[in-house]
Amino acid sequence: MDKFYSSHYINVDEQGRTRGAILQMQSASTRRRREVFMQDLTGKRFGNWAVVKFSHRNKSRVPYWECKCDCGTISTVNHYSLTKGHSLSCGCTSRQRTVEKIITHGKSKTRLYRIWKGLRKRCYNSNSTVYKFYGGRGISVCDEWEKSFESFYEWATANGYTDNLSIDRIDVNGNYCPENCRWADVETQHTNMRSNHHITIDGETHILRDWSKISKVPEPTIVRRLKCGWSEKDAVFIKPHCGNRYSSMKGC
């Protein structure tokens, strides 16, 4: 607070301004404020607002104007909010942007969308339980798919996707990209190599040997765990060590 207004009354403030100069500045500021508030905004536009007429003044004598938004909403808006650009609509534009952000493709509840989210999660989310087997090993998703579900969707539908197929990387050490991915039917894979044990985890199918390479868990260990009733995901990805939550299972 300026010393002029402190309990120790003096006639000069900290910036060296005299009492008279301060009062003159305050008077000029008040005049400018009055001039601003005397502006007639009727008929003017501010964003989506069209000013219809003067409404009222509040206790501080600030004018409020009756405005109509392009969406049809009528509301009273503060003079400053209009002239300073703080209010440009009734909120319909921000709501529309939010809706457009959330509903970009209308397929967020489909199986393909879950598969797309799953492959991105295991490659980029370090909190994922299987991240170390994907992103942690340098496996990534191509830019085209990583940035756009629509691109992934177009590739999937153009390359034979159906709900009974799962995404399969041809090279288990390669990335998720059109050149290294296909939609695989477990039965078809069994026909090609009946000796292989196929396991599907989070929509991705590999033979047991390939899952073993991915998780670094020995193939015999995975087989033994499956026989003991472990879930496929736990059998493949939990590292064998003493004291884990399955250690009480004899022979597993």
N, C-alpha and C positions, 0 to 999 in steps of 0.2 A: 504494500500500500504506500502511496506517496506520502512524504513527510507532512505535506500540507494538510492531509486528512488525519494525521496521527494525533494522539492525545497531547503531544508537545507542539502547540500551534506555532508555526512560523510562516512567513509570507513567500518562501521560495521552496520549490520541490526539489527532488534529487537531480532532475535534469536541468535545474537552473531556471525553470519557468516561474514567472510571477503569478500571484493569485489572479490578477486581472487577465493575464494571457490564458490561463487555464479556463476561466469562465468564458472567455471569448471563444476558445476552441470548442467548449461544450455547447455553446449557443449555436455555433456554425454546424456542429454535428446534428443538433436537434432540428435545425432548419432543413438540412439535407434529408433527414429521416422523414420529415413532414412532406417534403417535395416528392419523395419516392412514394409515400403512402397516398398522395393525391393523384397518382397516375390512374387513368381509367383503362382497365384491361379488357373491357367489354369487346367481344368480337375477335380478340387475339387468340393465337394458338400457342400452346406450350407442350411439345411432344404430342401425345394423343388427346390432350385436354383442349377443348374449345370453351373459352370463357363466355358464359351466357349473360350473367349480370352480377352486380354487387350484392352480397348477402348481408354481412354485418361486420362489426368490429368487436374484438374481444376486450377484456379489461385493460390490456396494454395498448389499446387503440390500433392494433394491427388489423388491417382489412382482410376479410375472407370473401372469396368469390365463388359463385355457383358455377360449376363447370360440368361439361358433358364429355365423357370419354367416347372414343370411337366405337367402343363395344356397346354403347348405349347407357352405361352407368352414369348417374348424376350424383355429384357430391360437392361439398364446400371445401375449398382448398385455401390454405394460408398464402397470403401475398408473397412472402419471401420464398416459400416452397416453389411457387410458380416461376418467379423472376430469377431465382438462383439455380433453377434446374433440378431441384431436389425431388420434385414430383412431376413425372411425365405421363402417368396414366393411373388408373384406379388399381393397378396391380395385375391386370389381365395379361400384359405382355410378359411379365416375369413368370406368371403361372404357366403361360403357353410355352415359354422356354424350358421350364422344368418338365412339363409333360413331354415335349419333344426330346429332351435329354433322356428321360426314362423309357419312353416308348419310341425307339428308333427303328425297330424292325418287327415288333409284335411276336417274336419267337422265343422270348426269354424263358418260357416254360416247356420248351421242346427238348427232346433227348439230344439233338444235335447241339443245342446251346449248352447243355450240361457237359457234353464231351469237350466242346471248345473251351469252356471255363476250366475244366479239369486239366487239360493239357497245358494251358497257360499257368495254372496254379502250380503244378509240379515243376515247371521250368523256371518260374520267377518269384514264387512266394517262399522265402526261406523258412517260414513257419510251417510249411506243409510237411507232413510226416515222411513223405517220399521225395522231398526236394533234393536230398543228397544223391539220389540215384538218377536224377534228371538234370536240373539246373546245376546241381553241385558237381556233376560230371561234364559240364560244358554244353549240355544239350539245350537247344533253344527252339523257339518258334519263328518261322520266317516272318519278315516284316509285314508281308501282305496279310497273313492270318492273324498275327499278334495285334495289329491295329484295327482289324475289321472282321467282325463276325460274318458280315454279308459276303466277304470274299471266301471265307471258309465254307459258308453255306452253299455258295455257287459251285465251288469245287466238289463238295460232297454230293450234291444232287446231280452233278454232271458226270460223276464217276461211280455211279451205281449204289449210292447209299440206300439202305433200308434199315428198318428198326431191328432186324435180327442180325445185323452186321456190326462189327466194332472196328475202330481205327487200328491200323497195324503199321508199324515202321518196318520197312523192308530191311534196313540196316539198323540193328538195335543200338548202335553207337552213333547213328546219324540224327539229324534234326527233324523236327516236324515241318515238312514242306511238301508241296505237291509231288515232287520228284521222288520222295522217299516214303510216301504214305499210300496206303490202299485200304479198302474196306474188305475185311476178311470174314468169311463164314467158317465157324469152327468145324463143321462137318466137312466142308470142302478141304480144309487144311488136314483133317484126319485122313481123308481119302488120298491126299498127296503123300502123307507120311504117317501111317497109322501107328507107328511106334512112339510118336511124340505125344506128350501130355500137354494139352493146351489149357492155359489158365487165362481168364479174363478178369482184369482188375481196373476199376474206374473206366470201363468202356474200352480198354486197350488189351489186345490179345497177343500172347507170345507162347511159344512152347516152353516147357519147364526149363530146358537147358538155357534158353535166352534170358528167362527171368533170373536164373542163377547168375548169369554174367552181369546183369543189371544190378542186382542187389548184393552181389558178392557173398551170398549165402550158399553153401555147398548144396548141390542137387540132391544127394542122399538125405540131407537134413530136411529139405523141403518135403520130400516124399514121406519121410517118417512123421513129420508134423501133420501132414494132411491125413495120414492114417490114424493119428491120434485125435482127429476132430478139430484141428485148428482151422480158422478161416483162411481162405486163400491169400488174402492180403497180409495177414500176420505171419503165415507160414513162409511167405516169400521175403518179407522185409525186416522182420525182427532178427537182429544179429544174435547168434548163439553165444550165450555167456551165462555164468552162474548167477542165480539170484533174480532172474527175470520172473515175470508174473506167471509163466508157464512151467517154472522149474519143478513144481510139484507133480507134473505129469510124468509118470514113470516111462522111461524110454524115449522121451521127446526132447 
